Amino acid sequence: MARREVQVLTVPRRDGEEPMQVGRLIDPGNGAEPFGTDPMSDKMLLGGESRRAKFDYYYAGWSNGYTQTKPAGR
C-alpha cells in the first residue's frame, strides 16, 4: 500500500480567503496505524472506529463548517 496524506484545513469565512493548513493525517502505507502531525489532527483519528477507518473517512473529504479535509495532492 502506498503512503497517503490528508490535509486538515480551515474553512474560509470570507470571499477571497484561502484555507490555511492546520495539520496533516498520514497513513504511512507500511501497515502501521495512521497518525496526525499535531495533537489536534491526531485526536481526529480517535473515537469509536479504528484509526484506519477514521483516516479513510477523512481521506474521502469532510467538513464541519470550521475545519475541512482533503487528500494531499488533489
C-alpha positions in Angstrom: 0.0 0.0 0.0 1.3 3.5 -0.8 1.7 6.3 1.7 -1.4 8.6 1.8 -1.8 12.0 3.3 -4.8 14.2 4.1 -4.6 18.0 4.6 -6.5 19.4 7.6 -7.6 22.9 6.6 -9.6 25.8 7.9 -12.8 26.6 6.1 -12.7 30.1 4.5 -15.0 32.6 6.2 -14.9 35.4 3.7 -14.9 35.7 -0.1 -11.3 35.5 -1.4 -10.0 34.0 1.9 -7.8 30.9 1.3 -7.9 27.9 3.6 -5.0 27.5 6.0 -3.4 24.2 6.7 -3.6 23.3 10.4 -2.3 19.8 10.3 -2.0 16.5 8.3 -3.2 13.0 8.7 -0.7 10.4 7.4 -1.2 6.7 6.6 2.4 5.5 6.2 1.4 2.7 3.9 3.6 0.2 5.7 0.9 -1.4 7.8 1.5 1.0 10.8 -1.5 2.9 12.1 -2.3 6.3 10.6 -1.4 9.3 12.7 -1.8 13.1 12.9 1.2 15.5 12.6 -0.1 17.6 15.6 -2.3 16.9 18.7 -5.5 18.3 17.0 -5.2 16.2 13.9 -4.1 13.1 15.8 -7.2 13.5 18.0 -9.3 13.4 14.9 -8.3 9.7 14.4 -9.7 8.7 17.9 -13.2 7.5 18.5 -15.4 4.5 18.1 -13.9 3.3 14.9 -10.3 2.2 14.2 -7.7 4.8 13.3 -7.6 3.4 9.8 -11.4 3.7 9.3 -11.3 7.3 10.6 -8.4 8.1 8.2 -10.4 6.7 5.3 -13.4 8.8 6.3 -11.3 12.0 6.3 -9.5 10.9 3.1 -12.8 11.0 1.3 -13.3 14.6 2.2 -15.1 16.1 5.2 -16.1 19.4 6.7 -17.9 20.6 9.8 -18.0 24.2 8.8 -14.8 25.2 10.6 -12.4 22.5 9.5 -12.2 20.6 6.3 -10.1 17.7 5.0 -8.9 16.8 1.5 -6.4 14.3 0.2 -3.0 15.9 -0.3 -2.2 16.4 -4.0 -5.8 16.8 -5.1 
